[in-house]
Amino acid sequence: METLLSLANGFSVALEPSKLLFCLIGVFLGTAVGVLPGIGPALTVALLLPVTFKLDPAGSLIMFAGIYYGGMYGGSTTAILLNAPGESASLATALEGSKMAKAGRGGPALATAAIGSFVAGLIATIGLAFLAPWLVEIAVKFGPWDYFALMIVAFVTVSATFGDSPLRGLTSLFLGMLLGLVGIDKLTGQARLTFGVPELLNGVEVTTLAVGLFAVGEALYVASKRWREPEEIIPIKGSLWMTKQDWKRSWAPWLRGTAFGFPIGALPAGGAEVPTFLSYSTEKKLCKYPEEFGKGAIEGVAGPEAANNASAAGTLVPLLTLGLPTSATAAIMLAGFQQYGLNPGPLLFAEKPDLVWGLIASLFVANVLLVILNLPLIGLWVRLLAIPQPWLYAGILVFATMGTLAVNPSPVELGMLFGFGYLGYLMRRYDYPVAPMVVGLILGPMAEAQLRRALQISLGDPMILLENPISATLLGIAFIALVAPFVMNGLNKFKAAED
Amino acid sequence: MLTSFIKRGAVAAVALAGLTTAAFAQMELKIMAPAAPGGGWDGTARSMQQALTAAGIAKSVQVTNVTGAGGTIGLAQLIGAKGDGHQLMVNGFVMVGAILLNKSPVNLTQATPIARLTAEALVVVVPTDSPIKSAKDLAERVKADPAKVTWAGGSAGGADHILAALFTEAAGGDAKKINYIPFSGGGEALAAMLGGRVTAGISGYGEFEGQIKAGKLRVVGVSASKRLANAPDAPTLKEGGVNVELLNWRSVVAPPGLSDAQKTELSGAIDKLAKSKEWAEILKARGWDDAYLGSAEFDSFLKAETVRVEKVMKDVGLVK
């Protein structure tokens, strides 16, 4: 009840015309930078920080939150249309989304992404308003062993992205984990597999690998077989809008995606990638049309896209309640708070209720503005696909190059992008799935660091992984998920033999 | 209507006059933050940009980010920009360690030291329900068996890690056996502290301030020579009998090969910055301590600090 009152109070702040304007500017900027590869929400907020120094704190924080939410919306656009996930959180979206776009279903894919983001953002923001203090108590209880167990669950579910051959999928996954070893070891500070190249000390950037394998690799592949067996891209087939069937197939994935995204996003080391993978594989398992997966199933867009937006709201839980920034954008927003002499943490809710609740209320407003802003744009975006193929793919190459250089202007980075691009071409040519490789690069280093931290804390005793209820449960789930298909298979064979 | 027009004209004229007297403000500076947007170095560079232009010391200031390898990639670029009298780079304590750790081909002695700007004391904390009440208690635990005391802090070889090692040595333990667990960013380390999974945690005071005030973390000691102005209740490590002092400082350096005139111009501009009221306001808002040292003093400070860090990193076994 008290929360409701505070929230109502917050809305009275967020709906002031000046705040609405800040919110609108924020979501507009956020969508723009989300669509442009290279410039992410983190950089945008960093650039705006000095400009907003003299502005009113509530207004600029509302704008920053708008940019953050907007960036999450915009990121799906390039992933779906160009198969170029600009950030690791839209990787899972690209898998089915780009297939849908090629089959003329770009409109419904973008729509289910936008509406899914809206639904997820809305539910997760409600969660933020009502559950934050309670959720954060659980979140800080997550130890390195629990994170490690969570990563193991994620690893097991990666098999959903393997395609037909587990062997090829595993090869791709291990290649990614190998790349994950490159760079400074987080726990000892020693360089690994850098071969004396200083640019490699920071490791391989996930977006460079993803854009290289997905966008560049695909462009090369399409070019290579243009004269032999040209692939047809259908800009629009059927309705531009979601059909009744699409709605029916989307709503449950939206909700499940939110259920993965929000709590995992709220974990201090949860991130946005793990929930999108979990959502993707869950949808693949539950889907009534599993044969469509890999060819453009709408569930595979709806779920992960909802998960990544919900996790964005999730990261605000530790930021507001503990002052813990868990993503790059959240870290800069924290600097924004501090520039106004505000210290997010347990006391902020009590000291500055207007500001906190105004911010939370403005997140609802941002969500509504974003869906209003994005839905009409869909018609415009899908027309991109009507561009003749050589032009379209040349454009993708230019954008991919620009985006990578904007993040890190170095020849080594560019070399890596095209090296990965060529590798992506070869993998397509010889029918190896590319997604597991990116997943390996994301999860490998995380799992390694958490396991080693856990063992350091337990003074080397591996039983710590089974002694803690959360990690033991998660490992149990992973084990069942891994063994169940074999057991079922065995039982079926057994039955078949009896018949 | 007319009067307001005249008034505005007058204001404009005065402003114009102000501009001409501030004619020296022709300097166009580039400040490199050798890290991603959002970190401490980036924040310092952007705050400098803000104060330098607001105080009329420079006409324009451009901030660039060069990420990677604890700032040593940025340092290599700076060393390459030989003789550029308009380029500055933000750096700090962490870079001293990163150069050693990454076996960087370039080092800070090659750059032109301009000034030390800010410093932040570190704080050693324990969860409130920990039996450790003071620096002395913690020192006893460390002395008994350094491997059983788990420390949570920032990246390996960073200021937090060095302080944990210095603490262990001062307490009479073997720094080689130290069980230091690096977390990425203060956030995860804080969660580990609040969850009560590690013995002690180290970070900048600012990062733990909210939790300390809320009574979830207890200060064992701050690493400054005297108590902090914003936390008069928190004892120093020295008061607790652990003779350790460490400040996480941030500074600016310029490329090598500058003429004396260029050097004077740059250090003059930064000197003006450090004494401006705009800078003072930013320091207050950000909670940074003013630790200004001019180029000559900073030069000798940097040398002494490099020697100290190198010794600690060898003791801990980070560098052979």
Chai-1 contact restraints between the chains, C-beta under 6 A:
chainA,res_idxA,chainB,res_idxB,connection_type,confidence,min_distance_angstrom,max_distance_angstrom,comment,restraint_id
A,A42,B,P37,contact,1.0,0.0,6.0,A-B,restraint_1
A,A42,B,G38,contact,1.0,0.0,6.0,A-B,restraint_2
A,L43,B,P37,contact,1.0,0.0,6.0,A-B,restraint_3
A,A46,B,P37,contact,1.0,0.0,6.0,A-B,restraint_4
A,A46,B,G38,contact,1.0,0.0,6.0,A-B,restraint_5
A,P50,B,R46,contact,1.0,0.0,6.0,A-B,restraint_6
A,P50,B,Q50,contact,1.0,0.0,6.0,A-B,restraint_7
A,V140,B,A191,contact,1.0,0.0,6.0,A-B,restraint_8
A,V140,B,L194,contact,1.0,0.0,6.0,A-B,restraint_9
A,V140,B,G195,contact,1.0,0.0,6.0,A-B,restraint_10
A,K141,B,G195,contact,1.0,0.0,6.0,A-B,restraint_11
A,G143,B,R197,contact,1.0,0.0,6.0,A-B,restraint_12
A,L187,B,P182,contact,1.0,0.0,6.0,A-B,restraint_13
A,T188,B,A156,contact,1.0,0.0,6.0,A-B,restraint_14
A,G189,B,L101,contact,1.0,0.0,6.0,A-B,restraint_15
A,G189,B,A156,contact,1.0,0.0,6.0,A-B,restraint_16
A,G189,B,G157,contact,1.0,0.0,6.0,A-B,restraint_17
A,G189,B,L318,contact,1.0,0.0,6.0,A-B,restraint_18
A,P198,B,A69,contact,1.0,0.0,6.0,A-B,restraint_19
A,P198,B,I73,contact,1.0,0.0,6.0,A-B,restraint_20
A,L201,B,A69,contact,1.0,0.0,6.0,A-B,restraint_21
A,L201,B,N102,contact,1.0,0.0,6.0,A-B,restraint_22
A,N202,B,G68,contact,1.0,0.0,6.0,A-B,restraint_23
A,N202,B,A69,contact,1.0,0.0,6.0,A-B,restraint_24
A,P268,B,G187,contact,1.0,0.0,6.0,A-B,restraint_25
A,P268,B,E188,contact,1.0,0.0,6.0,A-B,restraint_26
A,P268,B,A191,contact,1.0,0.0,6.0,A-B,restraint_27
A,A269,B,E188,contact,1.0,0.0,6.0,A-B,restraint_28
A,G323,B,G210,contact,1.0,0.0,6.0,A-B,restraint_29
A,L324,B,G187,contact,1.0,0.0,6.0,A-B,restraint_30
A,L324,B,L190,contact,1.0,0.0,6.0,A-B,restraint_31
A,P325,B,G187,contact,1.0,0.0,6.0,A-B,restraint_32
A,T326,B,G187,contact,1.0,0.0,6.0,A-B,restraint_33
A,A328,B,G38,contact,1.0,0.0,6.0,A-B,restraint_34
A,A331,B,G38,contact,1.0,0.0,6.0,A-B,restraint_35
A,I332,B,G38,contact,1.0,0.0,6.0,A-B,restraint_36
A,A335,B,G43,contact,1.0,0.0,6.0,A-B,restraint_37
A,Q339,B,A285,contact,1.0,0.0,6.0,A-B,restraint_38
A,G341,B,A285,contact,1.0,0.0,6.0,A-B,restraint_39
A,N343,B,G210,contact,1.0,0.0,6.0,A-B,restraint_40
A,G345,B,G210,contact,1.0,0.0,6.0,A-B,restraint_41
A,P346,B,A214,contact,1.0,0.0,6.0,A-B,restraint_42
A,L347,B,A214,contact,1.0,0.0,6.0,A-B,restraint_43
A,R453,B,I181,contact,1.0,0.0,6.0,A-B,restraint_44
A,Q456,B,I181,contact,1.0,0.0,6.0,A-B,restraint_45
A,I457,B,T150,contact,1.0,0.0,6.0,A-B,restraint_46
A,I457,B,R197,contact,1.0,0.0,6.0,A-B,restraint_47
